[in-house]
């Protein structure tokens, strides 16, 4: 098949990038042609075919909202791009025609590309499958997180509720643009043109159906973690616990720090990842006030150093306050044979099934402390959990299994019967 792969960020960093680049390789190895459609940022992966990429709205070095200059013209350009993009529409039609595309597989096209891509596909008679990796379709702020807690007000009342709380970056203007774009796209029927929505978790399937998307167009397709031909890794356990991921407020790290402070185990606590919005400074101040010396912030890690960190951990912790969909951190831990303690929220409970970790009540530091204490006190059970975690990765979250099912869905929509074949299950 000739497959159009659309995403606004084609550069390394984060779980989506890991998924995208591995999927491209896997599809190409199976003999399929993959054509990329994205935004031409300076940090795009070297060697990538960018002939169908569109110019960024605010310069090739400003890939994220926080990087956009706070001046009227750049902000206006970013706002206009989120509504509808003529450049994206034209480039998509060009790619579809020149490359004789059979199916489009779209990811995060919001804001810097816009659903104009979907419109272009429909004009050319190309079916669209859209992967829903976050809450962008139902939440103006994307993460269903407000005032330090999980929030789904907009799911019932509509995006307009976000205006009251200034949910997007605390800005009324930014929130208004996002809310207007969501209503505009609904009025234009952009997402009604999508043939199938694939969600990495049953949780996200439920969210989409609750938001009014037809169940027959919503499919549960578990994600995967690439093993890079090395297979599962076995590393000797060291004396630390690990969190890795974004250092940001919705990740619940203050809950983890309070739980760790109450426990005061012999094992150290290591936090790895890139910070957002000054969160590391706030957390370091919290650690200083608590007087907990055995906490180490080690910053962003290379792929190899992160693998070593995960492999040496006694277990990893995912203390999210937001409803994560299918976080790659869990699968990366499983790949290294490490159990996970995670919040009982979003898609985490369905990942941490089958005795490969423990769940705690979201936001409850005392419950997290108890779960950490249990794992620290039961080394043999901890080891067995790690074995089951690795087995779960190889059973449920396998790359070949994911690609087989995805190609089945692609063939179904290309043959015009995607809504029958793609029924949620």
C-alpha positions as a printed NumPy array, in Angstrom:
array([[  0.   ,   0.   ,   0.   ],
       [  0.967,   3.649,  -0.375],
       [  0.406,   5.193,   3.043],
       [  0.38 ,   8.88 ,   3.967],
       [  1.687,   9.352,   7.513],
       [  0.701,  12.747,   8.931],
       [  2.006,  14.312,  12.141],
       [  3.1  ,  17.834,  13.023],
       [  6.381,  16.826,  14.724],
       [  8.794,  14.552,  12.872],
       [ 11.669,  14.807,  15.318],
       [ 12.936,  12.644,  18.164],
       [ 11.662,  13.028,  21.679],
       [  8.712,  11.5  ,  23.516],
       [  6.608,   8.39 ,  23.079],
       [  4.842,   9.545,  19.906],
       [  8.129,   9.992,  18.062],
       [  9.288,   6.533,  19.152],
       [  6.044,   5.098,  17.841],
       [  6.106,   6.999,  14.54 ],
       [  9.662,   6.262,  13.472],
       [  9.424,   2.604,  14.457],
       [  6.111,   2.235,  12.625],
       [  7.61 ,   3.798,   9.485],
       [ 10.463,   1.308,   9.555],
       [  8.162,  -1.629,  10.189],
       [  5.762,  -0.729,   7.362],
       [  8.634,  -0.197,   4.927],
       [ 10.169,  -3.554,   5.858],
       [  6.837,  -5.153,   4.947],
       [  7.04 ,  -3.614,   1.483],
       [  4.7  ,  -0.657,   1.948],
       [  5.498,   2.859,   0.791],
       [  5.311,   5.52 ,   3.527],
       [  4.966,   9.183,   2.54 ],
       [  5.435,  11.706,   5.349],
       [  3.434,  14.9  ,   5.828],
       [  4.406,  17.306,   8.594],
       [  5.7  ,  20.753,   9.516],
       [  9.216,  21.744,   8.421],
       [ 10.93 ,  22.482,  11.744],
       [ 14.688,  22.871,  12.132],
       [ 14.879,  19.82 ,  14.38 ],
       [ 13.171,  17.444,  11.915],
       [ 14.874,  14.073,  11.645],
       [ 17.861,  14.273,   9.259],
       [ 17.353,  12.416,   5.999],
       [ 13.576,  12.52 ,   6.213],
       [ 11.695,  13.244,   2.967],
       [ 10.116,  16.645,   3.678],
       [  8.967,  17.552,   0.163],
       [  5.323,  17.643,   1.33 ],
       [  5.987,  19.417,   4.626],
       [  4.436,  22.822,   5.216],
       [  6.182,  25.914,   6.606],
       [  5.796,  26.439,  10.36 ],
       [  3.504,  29.309,  11.343],
       [  6.097,  31.129,  13.477],
       [  9.548,  30.093,  12.278],
       [ 11.317,  26.745,  12.12 ],
       [ 12.773,  27.037,  15.626],
       [  9.42 ,  27.576,  17.363],
       [  7.861,  24.12 ,  17.476],
       [  5.968,  24.415,  20.764],
       [  3.543,  26.988,  22.14 ],
       [  6.003,  28.088,  24.829],
       [  8.567,  28.917,  22.116],
       [  6.3  ,  31.206,  20.078],
       [  7.227,  34.9  ,  20.548],
       [  4.556,  36.707,  22.539],
       [  3.974,  39.341,  19.88 ],
       [  0.723,  40.022,  18.02 ],
       [  1.811,  38.808,  14.571],
       [  3.327,  35.412,  15.562],
       [  0.415,  34.7  ,  17.9  ],
       [ -2.084,  35.621,  15.173],
       [ -0.327,  33.328,  12.69 ],
       [ -0.412,  30.434,  15.157],
       [ -4.096,  31.047,  15.868],
       [ -4.988,  31.185,  12.164],
       [ -3.084,  27.936,  11.476],
       [ -5.081,  26.127,  14.166],
       [ -8.35 ,  26.936,  12.385],
       [ -7.628,  25.896,   8.797],
       [ -4.479,  25.784,   6.685],
       [ -4.493,  26.361,   2.938],
       [ -0.838,  25.273,   2.795],
       [ -1.62 ,  21.958,   4.504],
       [ -4.671,  21.438,   2.274],
       [ -2.656,  22.016,  -0.912],
       [  0.361,  19.96 ,   0.116],
       [ -1.864,  17.067,   1.167],
       [ -3.682,  17.026,  -2.172],
       [ -0.335,  17.194,  -3.964],
       [  1.028,  14.228,  -1.985],
       [ -2.129,  12.189,  -2.515],
       [ -2.043,  12.718,  -6.27 ],
       [  1.692,  12.388,  -6.903],
       [  2.176,   9.349,  -4.661],
       [ -1.146,   7.631,  -5.442],
       [ -1.941,   7.252,  -1.754],
       [ -4.264,   4.406,  -0.723],
       [ -4.901,   5.459,   2.886],
       [ -3.939,   8.308,   5.241],
       [ -2.87 ,   7.547,   8.811],
       [ -2.996,  10.78 ,  10.807],
       [ -1.724,  11.545,  14.281],
       [ -1.432,  14.899,  16.03 ],
       [ -2.358,  17.349,  13.27 ],
       [ -4.026,  19.864,  15.58 ],
       [ -2.978,  23.513,  15.79 ],
       [  0.06 ,  23.668,  13.494],
       [ -1.415,  21.643,  10.62 ],
       [ -5.204,  21.667,  11.207],
       [ -7.94 ,  19.249,  10.025],
       [ -7.713,  20.782,   6.539],
       [ -5.678,  17.627,   5.838],
       [ -8.775,  15.496,   6.417],
       [-10.735,  17.698,   4.032],
       [ -8.056,  17.262,   1.36 ],
       [ -8.136,  13.472,   1.752],
       [-11.886,  13.384,   1.332],
       [-11.723,  15.612,  -1.758],
       [ -9.319,  13.082,  -3.307],
       [-11.323,  10.044,  -2.185],
       [ -8.605,   8.77 ,   0.164],
       [ -9.839,   7.12 ,   3.398],
       [ -8.549,   8.421,   6.73 ],
       [ -7.571,   6.581,   9.898],
       [ -6.765,   8.816,  12.845],
       [ -4.813,   7.713,  15.914],
       [ -6.062,   9.372,  19.093],
       [ -3.072,   9.502,  21.424],
       [ -4.366,  12.273,  23.722],
       [ -7.556,  14.129,  24.694],
       [ -7.226,  16.796,  22.018],
       [-10.612,  16.019,  20.467],
       [-12.507,  16.565,  23.723],
       [-10.41 ,  18.928,  25.876],
       [ -9.207,  22.435,  24.874],
       [ -6.201,  22.023,  27.194],
       [ -5.5  ,  18.564,  25.709],
       [ -4.792,  16.784,  29.012],
       [ -8.078,  16.923,  30.982],
       [ -6.152,  18.492,  33.871],
       [ -7.166,  21.685,  35.671],
       [ -6.372,  23.265,  39.033],
       [ -4.235,  20.283,  40.027],
       [ -6.832,  17.61 ,  39.302],
       [ -8.471,  15.508,  36.618],
       [-11.262,  17.415,  34.83 ],
       [-13.86 ,  16.339,  32.251],
       [-16.257,  19.296,  32.434],
       [-16.006,  19.889,  28.685],
       [-16.951,  16.302,  27.929],
       [-20.483,  17.006,  29.114],
       [-20.904,  20.756,  28.747],
       [-18.805,  21.358,  25.632],
       [-15.494,  23.213,  25.138],
       [-17.025,  26.575,  26.116],
       [-16.562,  25.647,  29.783],
       [-12.815,  26.075,  29.305],
       [-13.299,  29.842,  28.863],
       [-14.389,  30.184,  32.467],
       [-11.189,  28.566,  33.727],
       [ -8.754,  29.88 ,  31.073],
       [ -7.622,  26.295,  30.608],
       [ -5.098,  26.842,  27.797],
       [ -1.885,  28.17 ,  29.353],
       [ -3.935,  30.323,  31.759],
       [ -4.724,  32.685,  28.874],
       [ -8.241,  33.783,  27.961],
       [ -7.119,  34.645,  24.403],
       [ -5.385,  31.303,  23.819],
       [ -8.348,  29.453,  25.317],
       [-10.805,  31.388,  23.152],
       [ -8.887,  30.501,  19.976],
       [ -8.775,  26.832,  20.913],
       [-12.457,  26.715,  21.865],
       [-13.474,  28.535,  18.676],
       [-11.413,  26.128,  16.562],
       [-13.071,  23.106,  18.208],
       [-16.549,  24.479,  17.521],
       [-15.561,  25.488,  13.977],
       [-14.235,  22.034,  13.155],
       [-17.389,  20.473,  14.597],
       [-19.574,  22.803,  12.524],
       [-17.555,  22.012,   9.387],
       [-17.877,  18.313,  10.156],
       [-14.141,  17.73 ,   9.789],
       [-13.932,  14.731,  12.107],
       [-17.099,  13.184,  10.677],
       [-14.974,  12.602,   7.576],
       [-12.58 ,  10.306,   9.466],
       [-13.275,   6.678,   8.586],
       [-11.792,   5.16 ,  11.748],
       [-10.385,   6.415,  15.023],
       [ -7.828,   4.1  ,  16.62 ],
       [ -7.131,   4.508,  20.329],
       [ -4.236,   2.901,  22.237],
       [ -6.448,   2.271,  25.288],
       [ -9.975,   1.125,  26.06 ],
       [-10.157,   4.255,  28.204],
       [ -9.788,   6.505,  25.161],
       [-12.376,   4.476,  23.255],
       [-14.785,   5.152,  26.117],
       [-13.966,   8.884,  26.125],
       [-14.561,   9.213,  22.377],
       [-17.871,   7.362,  22.517],
       [-18.995,   9.488,  25.486],
       [-18.107,  12.562,  23.413],
       [-20.485,  11.435,  20.678],
       [-18.223,   9.635,  18.224],
       [-19.999,   6.603,  16.709],
       [-18.869,   3.351,  18.372],
       [-18.545,   1.636,  14.993],
       [-15.818,   4.113,  14.044],
       [-13.789,   3.697,  17.243],
       [-11.212,   0.898,  17.461],
       [ -8.994,  -0.213,  20.317],
       [ -5.489,  -0.791,  18.961],
       [ -2.863,  -1.241,  21.717],
       [  0.434,   0.516,  21.139],
       [  3.845,  -1.17 ,  21.194],
       [  7.395,  -0.615,  22.371],
       [ 10.202,  -1.391,  19.902],
       [ 12.835,  -3.804,  21.158],
       [ 15.329,  -2.826,  18.408],
       [ 16.288,  -6.427,  17.766],
       [ 17.941,  -6.742,  21.166],
       [ 15.01 ,  -8.496,  22.82 ],
       [ 14.104,  -7.989,  26.441],
       [ 16.881,  -6.675,  28.644],
       [ 18.007,  -8.193,  31.94 ],
       [ 19.984,  -5.909,  34.229],
       [ 21.075,  -6.263,  37.865],
       [ 18.859,  -4.349,  40.265],
       [ 20.366,  -1.373,  42.083],
       [ 19.225,   0.63 ,  45.116],
       [ 16.959,   3.258,  43.596],
       [ 13.382,   3.893,  42.506],
       [ 12.765,   5.693,  39.232],
       [ 10.4  ,   8.17 ,  37.645],
       [ 11.112,   9.13 ,  34.032],
       [  9.117,  11.376,  31.744],
       [  8.132,  15.028,  31.626],
       [  8.819,  17.028,  34.766],
       [  5.483,  18.842,  34.745],
       [  2.677,  19.45 ,  37.203],
       [  0.143,  17.019,  35.753],
       [  2.586,  14.14 ,  36.223],
       [  1.975,  14.098,  39.981],
       [  5.588,  14.289,  41.114],
       [  4.738,  16.216,  44.261],
       [  2.564,  13.204,  45.259],
       [  5.533,  10.904,  44.64 ],
       [  7.854,  13.133,  46.68 ],
       [  5.458,  13.274,  49.637],
       [  5.055,   9.495,  49.563],
       [  8.81 ,   8.984,  49.384],
       [  9.425,  11.478,  52.199],
       [  6.971,   9.643,  54.474],
       [  8.618,   6.33 ,  53.642],
       [ 12.301,   7.399,  53.87 ],
       [ 13.604,   4.083,  52.47 ],
       [ 17.249,   3.17 ,  52.035],
       [ 16.73 ,   3.261,  48.275],
       [ 17.239,   6.577,  46.472],
       [ 14.612,   8.258,  44.293],
       [ 15.758,   9.273,  40.81 ],
       [ 13.702,  11.6  ,  38.603],
       [ 14.714,  11.784,  34.935],
       [ 13.271,  13.953,  32.198],
       [ 12.874,  17.381,  30.692],
       [ 11.082,  20.009,  32.745],
       [  8.186,  22.196,  31.622],
       [  7.047,  25.561,  32.994],
       [  9.644,  25.732,  35.789],
       [  8.305,  22.628,  37.526],
       [ 11.724,  21.266,  38.492],
       [ 12.486,  24.376,  40.545],
       [  9.173,  24.046,  42.4  ],
       [  9.836,  20.381,  43.147],
       [ 13.421,  21.001,  44.264],
       [ 12.106,  23.628,  46.682],
       [  9.631,  21.042,  48.014],
       [ 12.447,  18.522,  48.512],
       [ 14.486,  21.168,  50.323],
       [ 11.607,  21.995,  52.675],
       [ 11.016,  18.317,  53.44 ],
       [ 14.724,  17.685,  53.995],
       [ 14.789,  14.517,  51.878],
       [ 18.426,  14.198,  50.755],
       [ 18.186,  10.999,  48.672],
       [ 16.283,  12.567,  45.744],
       [ 18.2  ,  13.132,  42.499],
       [ 17.004,  15.132,  39.486],
       [ 19.148,  13.879,  36.616],
       [ 17.522,  15.742,  33.692],
       [ 16.899,  14.471,  30.151],
       [ 18.668,  11.236,  29.206],
       [ 19.901,   9.739,  25.963],
       [ 18.165,   6.566,  24.826],
       [ 21.009,   4.337,  26.048],
       [ 21.445,   6.052,  29.415],
       [ 17.686,   5.891,  30.004],
       [ 17.684,   2.155,  29.299],
       [ 20.454,   1.71 ,  31.868],
       [ 18.51 ,   3.787,  34.392],
       [ 15.335,   1.755,  33.932],
       [ 17.222,  -1.532,  34.007],
       [ 18.907,  -0.689,  37.308],
       [ 15.739,   0.482,  39.083],
       [ 13.97 ,  -1.656,  41.669],
       [ 10.722,  -0.48 ,  40.086],
       [  9.38 ,   2.598,  38.322],
       [  6.547,   4.917,  39.34 ],
       [  3.992,   6.666,  37.099],
       [  2.103,   8.957,  39.524],
       [  0.06 ,  10.881,  36.925],
       [ -2.76 ,  13.187,  37.958],
       [ -3.957,  13.406,  34.353],
       [ -5.706,  10.544,  32.56 ],
       [ -2.791,   9.186,  30.554],
       [ -3.84 ,   7.238,  27.487],
       [ -1.15 ,   4.578,  27.075],
       [  2.11 ,   6.056,  28.412],
       [  5.264,   4.708,  26.819],
       [  6.993,   4.843,  30.223],
       [  5.055,   1.769,  31.322],
       [  6.026,  -0.204,  28.219],
       [  9.666,   0.891,  28.49 ],
       [  9.697,  -0.388,  32.068],
       [  8.194,  -3.705,  30.979],
       [ 10.86 ,  -4.027,  28.267],
       [ 13.522,  -3.901,  30.986],
       [ 11.655,  -6.387,  33.186],
       [ 10.672,  -3.796,  35.788],
       [  7.285,  -3.617,  37.552],
       [  5.394,  -0.323,  37.655],
       [  3.385,   1.454,  40.337],
       [  0.827,   3.66 ,  38.604],
       [ -2.14 ,   5.908,  39.318],
       [ -5.56 ,   4.324,  38.984],
       [ -6.663,   6.71 ,  36.237],
       [ -7.054,   6.78 ,  32.449],
       [ -5.407,   3.954,  30.537],
       [ -2.882,   3.053,  33.246],
       [ -5.   ,   0.348,  34.952],
       [ -5.391,  -1.62 ,  31.732],
       [ -1.636,  -1.49 ,  31.122],
       [ -0.72 ,  -2.587,  34.627],
       [ -2.805,  -5.768,  34.599],
       [ -1.915,  -9.371,  35.241],
       [  0.272,  -8.85 ,  38.281],
       [  2.976,  -6.794,  36.56 ],
       [  2.727,  -3.861,  38.963],
       [  0.526,  -2.109,  41.496],
       [ -2.062,   0.669,  41.314],
       [ -2.737,   3.404,  43.846],
       [ -5.525,   5.925,  44.243],
       [ -4.737,   8.91 ,  42.042],
       [ -3.274,  11.793,  44.062],
       [ -3.179,   9.801,  47.325],
       [  0.377,   9.988,  48.701],
       [ -0.423,   7.657,  51.634],
       [ -1.68 ,   4.937,  49.287],
       [  1.367,   5.366,  47.048],
       [  3.648,   5.142,  50.088],
       [  1.972,   1.863,  51.098],
       [  2.396,   0.38 ,  47.619],
       [  6.043,   1.439,  47.491],
       [  6.637,  -0.072,  50.935],
       [  5.102,  -3.372,  49.854],
       [  7.27 ,  -3.675,  46.758],
       [ 10.416,  -2.74 ,  48.678],
       [  9.613,  -5.345,  51.343],
       [  8.894,  -8.211,  48.927],
       [ 11.93 ,  -8.656,  46.645],
       [ 10.869, -12.045,  45.257],
       [  7.361, -10.801,  44.456],
       [  8.964,  -7.751,  42.853],
       [ 11.12 ,  -9.986,  40.674],
       [  8.137, -12.098,  39.62 ],
       [  6.191,  -8.958,  38.768],
       [  9.056,  -7.918,  36.504],
       [  8.941, -11.294,  34.743],
       [  5.187, -10.944,  34.208],
       [  5.676,  -7.374,  32.984],
       [  8.116,  -8.542,  30.306],
       [  5.752, -11.345,  29.315],
       [  2.867,  -8.873,  29.036],
       [  4.882,  -6.669,  26.691],
       [  5.586,  -9.642,  24.423],
       [  1.949, -10.765,  24.502],
       [ -0.089,  -7.541,  24.256],
       [  2.245,  -4.728,  23.175],
       [  4.162,  -6.352,  20.334],
       [  5.263,  -4.403,  17.278],
       [  4.342,  -7.126,  14.771],
       [  0.927,  -7.661,  16.333],
       [  0.198,  -3.928,  16.211],
       [  1.272,  -3.633,  12.566],
       [ -0.738,  -6.681,  11.533],
       [ -3.921,  -5.21 ,  12.996],
       [ -3.229,  -1.711,  11.66 ],
       [ -2.704,  -3.028,   8.134],
       [ -5.898,  -5.042,   8.447],
       [ -7.751,  -1.813,   9.272],
       [ -6.029,   0.052,   6.434],
       [ -7.034,  -2.589,   3.903],
       [-10.578,  -2.514,   5.269],
       [-11.045,   1.241,   4.837],
       [ -9.257,   1.208,   1.476],
       [-11.784,  -1.397,   0.326],
       [-14.628,   0.76 ,   1.568],
       [-15.796,  -1.367,   4.505],
       [-13.861,   0.177,   7.38 ],
       [-16.913,   0.954,   9.462],
       [-17.888,  -2.706,   9.549],
       [-14.394,  -4.071,  10.126],
       [-13.384,  -1.364,  12.568],
       [-16.078,  -1.806,  15.191],
       [-14.774,  -1.169,  18.723],
       [-13.915,  -4.288,  20.642]])
